[in-house]
Amino acid sequence: MKNLKQQFSEPQRVAIEHHTGPCLVLAGPGSGKTLVITHRTKNLIEKYRVKPSNILVITFTKASAKEMQERFRKLRGTNNDPVAFGTFHAIFFRILMYAYHLKVENILREEEKYKIITELVEDEDLNIEDEKDFVKSMISEISTVKGDMIDLNNYYSSNCSNDVFRSIYTKYHKILERKKLLDFDDMLVKCYELFVQRPDILKIWQEQFRYILIDEFQDINRVQYEIIKMLAAPENNLFIVGDDDQSIYRFRGARPEIMLGFEHDFENVKKVFLSENYRCSGKIIDAAKNLISHNQKRFEKDIKAVRETGCQIDFCIFKTQADEGKHIVADVRKYIQKGLKYKDIAILFRTNTGQRTVIEKLMEYNLPFHMKDSMPNIFEHFIARDIISYIHYAVGEGQRADLLRIINKPNRYIKREFLRSDKVTIDQLKGEFTDKRWMIERLDKLQFDLKLIRQLSPFGAISYIFQGIGYDDYIDDYADYRKIKPQELYDIRDEILESAKPYKTFEEWFDYIEKYGEELKRQTQV
């Protein structure tokens, strides 16, 4: 074995040579955390004579666990070390298998979970436009209740009424119990309950895993942490590696504050800071440090770049997304002219919103591209479908389904029962309200609005639907009903408006929508 002082930086060496007791390793991006974990595992075996079977290494993804294991085996030069590498779910399910004789067939598949929740949502007969998003939100909330160990009666839903959420949650678990299935969150909850109820079983696993190493600790949730605390006791040989500034999965239940409180939960914690970044240039490090410094609750760090200073970072602000798209495409063309290859250029987005304009410009200039992740088609969003239905009905191509979509957006207080026939017109609707003058006036206004839409450009028509007809009011009401921020829907609205600007006729805009959708489908098949 080479001298550790020659191989590693001083902080890396200290972390690798750590033997017993709790240790907190603050590892910034590109600081060699995987190297530290694998070498520390190797050091435990070779220097401290720890049995490989007594070591547990936990990561957050299956791919990370496999990569960590392969690097460790290459380091050791053998595949025979029985060190346990796995995700929280894999390790905890392994424990449940021994205790309850479970099989892989007892794990609920994600597509089956989605189907069950969808059916339960439909049974509640809610007025939900974005059902797919709502179902995903419900699944996320169910996961939060379990991951944060919240009493169901003390949880307040951010997507629907508390009664509706509790009803869906309860029915969902009754279905799982009947089918003898566990979802991924149940693996954590059931393992926690097992350790609390069966100290004898807990003791067996404590003796099995006497040394525990955890990667990406900033992404841990409450129930995972409670299990780990029990499993690590009484020796507390717990070696955690992470960076609180890199926690971006709070929406999935991650609790970075757990890492911040680690030193209070354990006595005599050794703290190591891997301050050298081996991946990025100095300019990138300086910009990142400047941004991160604004975080209020964090471990103070001073990251240093090992590599050269690097090129300057350009920071641009644009008035519109279209301007941003033009600038990005211009930069791509400039790089190609300088001799770079398309495969050497990457465009990163923080969210799905805003990608359309860049894709549009890439298509316009026939620049080849490939998307790493599938992107939802904005024109399949319910707001876009509503706008298209308004236009279809205005130009005389609308069907009953189109009138159903728009009749109460904004609310005109027209019940669905008045639209029961296969073919229904606004004039026919007026016949239902001969004794209600105010309803006739509303329908007259709708007819006037539709006639006006027919005479406008796509951009003008869409603007009028949002502001003149009052669809913006519907957005506000729906956001309030769904307990979401109106701005999330306004971003969609603005994207739809922006898409229509270049086109003079509805036919041209619809043709663009079709080609855009075809390109997204093609990208998913690449």
Secondary structure by P-SEA (a helix, b strand, c coil): cccccccccaaaaaaaaccccbbbbbccccccaaaaaaaaaaaaacccccccccbbbbbccaaaaaaaaaaaaaaacccccccccccaaaaaaaaaaaaccccccccccaaaaaaaaaaaaaaacccccaaaaaaaaaaaaaaaaaaacccccccccccccaaaaaaaaaaaaaaaaaaccccaaaaaaaaaaaaaacaaaaaaaaaaccbbbbcccccccaaaaaaaaaaacccccbbbbbcccccccccccccccccccccccccbbbbbbccccccccaaaaaaaaaaacccccccbbbbbbcccccbbbbbbbbccaaaaaaaaaaaaaaaaaaccccccbbbbbcccccaaaaaaaaaaabbbbbbccccccccccaaaaaaaaaaaaaaccccaaaaaaccccccccccccccccccccaaaaaaaccccaaaaaaaaaaaaaaaaaaaccaaaaaaaaaccccaaaaaaaaaaaacccaaaaaaaaaaaaaaacccccaaaaaaaaaaaaaaaaaaaac
